[in-house]
Amino acid sequence: MRTIVIFITVIVLIVAAGLAEIEADDKRTLYTAYNMWKSSKMKCINFKEGDDILPAGTEVSSVRIFQHIIAFTTVNDGKTYSVGFTQRWHPKKTPDDYTKMMFTTKNFGELTDGLSEIEIDAIKKGILVNGMSKKAVFICYGPPPEHHTPNLDVKTWYYWKNRRDKFAVRFDQDQKLVLNN
C-alpha cells in the first residue's frame, strides 16, 4: 500500500511539474516562424496554393497539440487555426517537434535580422527571388517536408503546391537561391 501511495505521489509531482512548465511557456510571446499558406485543410507540409498567407512573425497564443493537430490562435484577430500533422511526410518528427519549428519567440524584425530588404520584401509577399539565402527561403516557405528533404544542408529542397504538384528549390555553392528562368 505504501509503495502505491509513493508511486501515485511521484506521478502527481511529475504531472504538476509538467503543467508548471506549460504555464511558464504560455507567458512567452510566440510568433509564427514562417509564412503559412491558409487553406480549408492546413497541413504541416504547408501547400503553396493561392495567396492567402498567415505571415511570418504573426503573434499567436493558445498553442496546443491534439493528437496529430496543432492548433493556435492569432492574437490580432482571434482566429483559431488547426494544422494537420501527417507522419509520413515528416519522418522522425512528432507534432511537438513540428510545433517547435512553427513558432518562435522572435518577432518579424528579429526573425529577419541580417536579411536584405529584397529578401524581407519577398518574404512579406510569399514569393521566392533569385539570391535569397536559405534562412530567407525558410522564413518565406517554411521547412521543406522531411520525406523528400531530410537535411537542410542539401542544395535542393522540395516543396508542394498541392497533393500532386511537387517543385524543387535549388541553391548554389554560396547557399543562395537560384531560380530557373
C-alpha positions as CSV (number, residue, x, y, z in Angstrom):
1,M,0.0,0.0,0.0
2,R,2.8,2.4,0.9
3,T,4.5,1.7,-2.4
4,I,1.3,2.6,-4.3
5,V,1.0,5.9,-2.4
6,I,4.6,6.8,-3.1
7,F,4.1,5.8,-6.8
8,I,1.0,8.0,-7.1
9,T,2.7,10.9,-5.3
10,V,5.6,10.7,-7.7
11,I,3.3,10.7,-10.7
12,V,1.3,13.7,-9.4
13,L,4.6,15.6,-8.9
14,I,5.8,14.8,-12.4
15,V,2.4,15.9,-13.9
16,A,2.4,19.1,-11.7
17,A,6.0,19.9,-12.9
18,G,4.9,19.4,-16.5
19,L,1.9,21.7,-16.0
20,A,4.0,24.4,-14.4
21,E,6.4,24.2,-17.4
22,I,3.5,24.6,-19.8
23,E,2.1,27.6,-17.8
24,A,5.6,29.2,-17.8
25,D,5.9,28.7,-21.6
26,D,2.4,30.2,-22.1
27,K,3.7,33.5,-20.7
28,R,6.2,33.9,-23.5
29,T,5.0,35.8,-26.6
30,L,5.0,33.5,-29.6
31,Y,5.1,34.2,-33.3
32,T,4.8,32.2,-36.5
33,A,8.3,31.3,-37.6
34,Y,7.5,31.3,-41.3
35,N,4.7,32.1,-43.7
36,M,1.8,29.6,-43.6
37,W,-0.5,29.2,-46.5
38,K,-4.1,29.1,-45.4
39,S,-6.4,26.5,-46.9
40,S,-9.5,24.7,-45.9
41,K,-7.3,21.9,-44.5
42,M,-4.0,23.4,-43.4
43,K,-1.1,20.8,-43.1
44,C,2.4,21.0,-41.8
45,I,3.5,20.3,-45.4
46,N,2.3,23.9,-46.0
47,F,0.9,23.5,-49.5
48,K,1.9,26.7,-51.6
49,E,-1.5,27.1,-53.2
50,G,-3.2,30.5,-53.6
51,D,-2.1,33.8,-52.0
52,D,-3.9,33.7,-48.6
53,I,-0.9,33.6,-46.2
54,L,-0.6,33.9,-42.5
55,P,2.6,35.9,-42.4
56,A,5.8,35.0,-40.6
57,G,6.0,36.9,-37.4
58,T,2.3,36.8,-36.6
59,E,1.7,36.9,-32.9
60,V,-0.1,33.7,-31.7
61,S,-1.4,32.3,-28.4
62,S,-3.0,29.2,-27.1
63,V,-0.7,26.8,-29.0
64,R,-1.8,23.3,-28.3
65,I,-1.5,19.8,-29.7
66,F,-4.3,17.3,-30.0
67,Q,-3.0,14.0,-31.4
68,H,-1.9,15.0,-34.9
69,I,-3.4,18.5,-34.9
70,I,-1.5,21.6,-34.0
71,A,-3.9,24.4,-33.0
72,F,-3.2,28.1,-32.3
73,T,-5.0,31.4,-32.2
74,T,-3.8,34.6,-33.8
75,V,-3.7,37.4,-31.3
76,N,-4.6,40.3,-33.7
77,D,-7.9,38.9,-34.9
78,G,-8.6,36.0,-32.5
79,K,-8.9,33.4,-35.3
80,T,-8.1,29.8,-34.4
81,Y,-6.2,27.6,-36.9
82,S,-5.8,23.9,-37.0
83,V,-2.8,22.4,-38.8
84,G,-2.7,18.7,-39.5
85,F,0.5,16.7,-39.0
86,T,0.9,13.7,-41.3
87,Q,3.7,11.4,-40.0
88,R,4.7,10.0,-43.4
89,W,5.6,13.5,-44.7
90,H,7.7,14.2,-41.6
91,P,9.6,11.0,-40.7
92,K,11.4,11.1,-37.4
93,K,9.4,14.1,-36.3
94,T,6.5,14.4,-33.9
95,P,3.7,17.1,-33.7
96,D,5.7,18.5,-30.7
97,D,8.9,18.7,-32.8
98,Y,7.0,20.5,-35.6
99,T,5.4,22.9,-33.1
100,K,8.8,24.0,-32.1
101,M,9.7,24.7,-35.7
102,M,6.4,26.5,-36.4
103,F,6.6,29.0,-33.6
104,T,9.3,31.3,-32.2
105,T,9.8,33.9,-29.6
106,K,11.2,36.2,-32.3
107,N,9.0,38.9,-33.9
108,F,9.3,39.6,-37.6
109,G,12.1,42.1,-37.2
110,E,14.2,39.8,-35.1
111,L,13.3,36.8,-37.3
112,T,14.6,38.7,-40.4
113,D,17.5,40.4,-38.8
114,G,20.5,40.3,-41.2
115,L,18.4,39.7,-44.3
116,S,18.4,42.1,-47.2
117,E,15.5,44.4,-48.0
118,I,14.8,42.4,-51.2
119,E,14.6,39.2,-49.1
120,I,12.3,40.8,-46.5
121,D,10.0,42.2,-49.2
122,A,9.9,38.7,-50.9
123,I,9.0,37.1,-47.5
124,K,6.2,39.6,-47.0
125,K,4.8,38.7,-50.4
126,G,5.3,35.0,-50.0
127,I,7.5,34.7,-53.1
128,L,11.0,33.5,-53.9
129,V,13.5,35.6,-55.7
130,N,17.0,34.9,-57.0
131,G,19.7,35.2,-54.5
132,M,17.7,34.6,-51.3
133,S,19.5,32.9,-48.5
134,K,18.4,29.6,-47.1
135,K,17.3,31.5,-44.0
136,A,15.1,33.7,-46.1
137,V,13.6,30.8,-48.0
138,F,12.9,29.0,-44.8
139,I,11.0,32.1,-43.4
140,C,9.2,32.6,-46.7
141,Y,8.2,29.0,-47.4
142,G,8.8,27.1,-44.1
143,P,10.7,23.9,-43.7
144,P,10.7,21.6,-46.7
145,P,8.9,18.3,-45.8
146,E,11.4,15.8,-44.5
147,H,10.2,12.9,-46.6
148,H,11.9,14.5,-49.6
149,T,14.3,16.9,-47.9
150,P,15.6,15.1,-44.8
151,N,18.6,17.5,-44.4
152,L,18.5,21.3,-44.8
153,D,22.2,21.3,-45.8
154,V,21.5,19.9,-49.3
155,K,21.4,22.1,-52.4
156,T,17.8,21.2,-53.4
157,W,14.8,21.5,-51.2
158,Y,11.4,20.1,-52.3
159,Y,8.0,21.8,-51.6
160,W,4.4,21.1,-52.7
161,K,1.8,23.3,-54.3
162,N,-0.8,20.8,-53.6
163,R,-1.1,17.0,-53.1
164,R,0.1,16.3,-56.7
165,D,2.5,19.0,-57.6
166,K,6.0,19.0,-56.1
167,F,8.6,21.5,-57.1
168,A,12.4,21.9,-56.4
169,V,14.1,24.9,-54.9
170,R,17.8,25.0,-55.7
171,F,20.7,26.7,-54.1
172,D,24.2,27.5,-55.5
173,Q,27.5,26.8,-53.8
174,D,27.1,30.0,-51.8
175,Q,23.8,28.8,-50.4
176,K,21.8,31.3,-52.4
177,L,18.6,30.6,-54.2
178,V,18.8,30.0,-58.0
179,L,15.5,30.2,-59.8
180,N,15.1,28.5,-63.2
181,N,14.2,31.0,-65.9
